[in-house]
Amino acid sequence: QVRLVESGGGLVQAGGSLRLSCAGSRLSFSTYTMGWLRQAPGKEREFVAAISWSGGSTSYSDSVKGRFTISRDNTKNTVYLQMNSLKPEDTAVYYCAGARKNFVGRAPIPSEFNYWGQGTQVTVSS
């Protein structure tokens, strides 16, 4: 059974930074597009960032572009999300997800991901 396990969430003040990690197992990690999505209370799950299987292509939502950076280490089956200049509106549960297909020239939508982690809470205080 495929497992994606997130870590690194927590409470941080506005303007601060956090680094999320997601370790994958029981999947051909290096062949998957990996992404981060988030869901705030009362809102729908939304795309945050994605990275191609090789790491050569990334995409971001407009709300995090320039502040967040997605990266991956296929030797460790791990994807990261470096979050800088955090804002209270970034508060959400952050999910790691994997998709079998490549997304050329566009960002994936949540329903296009095949596997999901359990989520990690990120809270940004003002």
C-alpha positions in Angstrom: 0.0 0.0 0.0 1.3 3.4 -1.0 2.2 5.7 1.9 3.0 9.4 1.9 3.9 10.8 5.3 4.2 14.6 5.9 6.1 16.2 8.6 7.4 19.7 9.6 4.1 21.5 10.2 3.6 23.7 13.3 2.9 27.1 14.7 4.8 30.1 13.4 4.5 33.9 13.5 3.7 35.9 10.4 6.8 36.5 8.4 8.4 33.3 9.6 9.4 30.1 7.7 8.7 26.4 7.8 9.9 23.5 5.8 7.5 20.6 5.1 8.7 17.2 4.1 6.9 14.2 2.6 8.4 10.7 2.5 6.9 8.3 0.1 7.0 4.5 0.2 5.7 1.6 -1.9 5.5 3.6 -5.1 7.9 4.3 -7.9 8.5 7.8 -6.4 10.8 9.0 -9.1 8.1 8.5 -11.8 5.5 10.5 -10.0 4.6 14.2 -10.2 4.5 15.3 -6.6 2.5 18.2 -5.2 1.5 20.1 -2.1 -2.1 21.1 -1.6 -3.8 22.7 1.4 -7.2 23.0 3.0 -8.3 25.8 5.3 -11.3 25.4 7.6 -14.5 25.9 5.6 -12.7 26.0 2.3 -12.1 23.6 -0.5 -8.8 21.9 -1.0 -6.5 24.0 -3.2 -3.4 23.5 -5.2 -0.2 25.0 -3.8 2.8 23.6 -5.7 3.9 20.7 -7.9 7.1 19.3 -9.2 7.8 17.0 -12.1 9.3 13.6 -11.7 12.8 14.8 -12.5 12.5 18.1 -10.6 13.1 20.0 -13.8 9.6 21.7 -13.8 7.7 23.3 -11.0 4.4 25.2 -10.8 2.9 27.3 -8.0 -0.4 28.9 -7.2 -0.4 32.7 -7.5 -0.9 33.1 -3.8 2.4 31.4 -2.9 4.6 32.2 -5.9 7.8 33.9 -4.8 7.4 32.8 -1.2 7.2 29.0 -1.4 9.7 26.6 -3.1 9.0 22.9 -3.9 11.9 20.5 -4.4 12.5 16.8 -4.3 15.2 14.2 -3.6 14.4 11.0 -5.5 17.3 9.2 -3.8 15.4 9.7 -0.5 11.8 9.4 -1.9 11.1 12.8 -0.4 9.5 16.0 -1.5 9.9 19.3 0.3 8.0 22.6 0.6 10.0 25.5 1.8 7.6 28.2 3.0 9.0 31.7 3.6 7.3 35.0 4.5 4.3 33.1 5.9 1.0 34.9 6.3 -2.0 34.2 8.5 -3.9 33.2 5.3 -1.5 30.4 4.8 -3.0 28.6 7.8 -4.3 25.2 6.6 -3.7 21.5 6.7 -1.1 20.8 4.1 -1.2 17.6 2.1 1.4 15.9 0.0 0.1 14.1 -3.0 1.4 12.1 -6.0 0.2 11.8 -9.5 1.1 9.3 -12.2 0.8 11.7 -15.1 2.9 14.6 -16.2 1.4 18.1 -16.4 2.9 20.0 -19.2 2.3 23.8 -19.1 -0.3 23.7 -16.5 -0.8 23.1 -12.8 -2.6 19.9 -11.7 -6.0 20.1 -10.0 -6.6 18.1 -6.8 -8.7 15.4 -8.4 -5.8 14.5 -10.7 -3.6 13.2 -7.8 -3.7 9.5 -7.2 -2.3 9.2 -3.7 -2.5 11.5 -0.6 -0.8 11.8 2.7 -2.6 12.4 6.0 -1.8 16.1 6.2 0.1 18.3 8.5 -1.2 21.4 10.2 0.4 24.8 9.5 -0.8 27.7 11.7 0.5 31.2 11.1 -0.3 33.7 13.9 -0.5 37.4 13.2 
